[in-house]
Amino acid sequence: MSLDDLQSKNISLEPHPVGRSKCVARNSFTAGSTILSNLSFVDALLPSEKGHRCDYCHHHAGPGSLKKCTGCASFYYCDQTCQNKHWKSGHRKICKTYNSYTSASSFQALDQHKKMDALLLSGLVARVALLDVNERNSEENQAFLTFQSLLPGPMAAAAPPINPKHSFSAEFIQNLYSRFENNNHTIHSHFVTHAHGIFPLASRSFNHSCMPNAGVKFVLQVHEPVKMEIVALRAISIGDEICIPYIDPALLQTRMSVFDLTYGFTCFCPSCNVIRKVGNIPEPPKDTPDFQAVCKRLREFVGTMEPSPLFTGDDSRFPKDLACVLHESFISTLSEQFSAASHDGQYDVALDSSASLTALYQLLYPPNYPQIGKYFARTLGNQYSFYHLIGLHFLEKAKSCWNHSVRSTPEVSTVTELERSIAAAREVLTVIGNEGDPDNGPLVELSTLSRLYQRQ
Ligand SMILES: C[S@@+](CC[C@H](N)C(=O)[O-])C[C@H]1O[C@@H](n2cnc3c(N)ncnc32)[C@H](O)[C@@H]1O
């Protein structure tokens, strides 16, 4: 689909006061419906995934079952079909020189993120070099035109060295690279990142909100490029702006600098407005009883709030004595407590941390938000870490209840918690639906657990 087609579909691009354009719903969407699908234009697997996934369709295969490219021996495919498609879409330009390029000191000196950028930029240049100029309306040419229309990021970082020999000017390459930082995506399966990619139409369309009404998922199909789907997280009405999260909404302190340095905007979503009004956010108490008291108070408040003041932007409804729960360390302390207690079989401690975590999620995230995680902009620390799931948290809690119930005669309260956790996990995970690898996703695990429980 091209930018022009978009205007005649369920969504349209309309002027935005500072971010050039915004995506507006022309039809209503129910929670879970797909708003836009966009095929990858170029992507690159993380080094840790090489040989485990097909370099074309990202199908995850058992050890040794993929077919190695006989040219470079560094790319792997499901079969001849994936290999031929990848060859035509750019690999033939980079195959011969791939190994000398990646082993050169100029590539090796790059940090992990810039290495990924370098591979993507090489793939992009190879793809562009192969575009048929006589086929102006082909999907590839339209996708490249859309890529060229993307807003450049605020930081003018120098383009990394690239692989194929080409006849493009340094200025042209720099111009392509200037769009990377604020437009490219990480590609995940079950919300764990395995690649980086360029999805021009989605990048051209969706702005950020920390209380987004849409989320991103990836569909992997054998012999096809990776497909990104933008999915409604809740009901969207005609005229609503559709936004996705660029970073984890729980990064309440880091987020403003990331928007500023990586994306070049100031976020005025309801949640950011509350954070600004609250002002100085104190660290949570180190002392265990004081920490527990804050957790108790948080649970009481969340039990009475509907909806979250961070969702409505009404700072007058946010209790000042709970300011420390907005400190980023509060969520990580609780997550660590829950994980450690579940792992050690301390059922009561796990359940208690889970109740506080769930209250915090309800405060910080919009309804049905499936994923949480940490993100550090390149400029802030050079690292990205994995995503976890809110839905997955409920699944983990259900597993913890299940393990407890099979170890001893289950109490009624354990069974109630188990049923509630299965229902909560299903509610959140079903909205975003199956994503990434078709096998062994959280929804599959959830069905297995439900079956075991019903049989018992
Ligand atoms: C991926 S693009 C989104 C589409 C963009 N609006 C356009 O017209 O191409 C990211 C850029 O959009 C703008 N943007 C995204 N979310 C925004 C927001 N909430 N407020 C202001 N600008 C935003 C910033 O310029 C950012 O670098």
The ligand as a Gaussian input file, in Angstrom:
#p B3LYP/6-31G(d) Opt

LIG

0 1
 C        7.958000       7.976000      13.029000
 S        7.680000       9.627000      12.675000
 C        5.954000       9.792000      12.850000
 C        5.269000      10.416000      11.656000
 C        5.490000      11.908000      11.527000
 N        4.485000      12.641000      12.249000
 C        5.509000      12.341000      10.070000
 O        4.797000      13.276000       9.709000
 O        6.283000      11.735000       9.310000
 C        8.406000      10.303000      14.106000
 C        8.448000      11.815000      14.139000
 O        7.106000      12.324000      14.272000
 C        7.072000      13.408000      15.203000
 N        6.258000      12.998000      16.365000
 C        5.919000      11.737000      16.701000
 N        5.151000      11.711000      17.808000
 C        4.987000      12.988000      18.181000
 C        4.297000      13.632000      19.255000
 N        3.618000      12.932000      20.163000
 N        4.341000      14.988000      19.328000
 C        5.039000      15.706000      18.412000
 N        5.713000      15.160000      17.378000
 C        5.696000      13.831000      17.252000
 C        8.533000      13.678000      15.592000
 O        9.030000      14.634000      14.707000
 C        9.193000      12.342000      15.349000
 O       10.587000      12.444000      15.078000

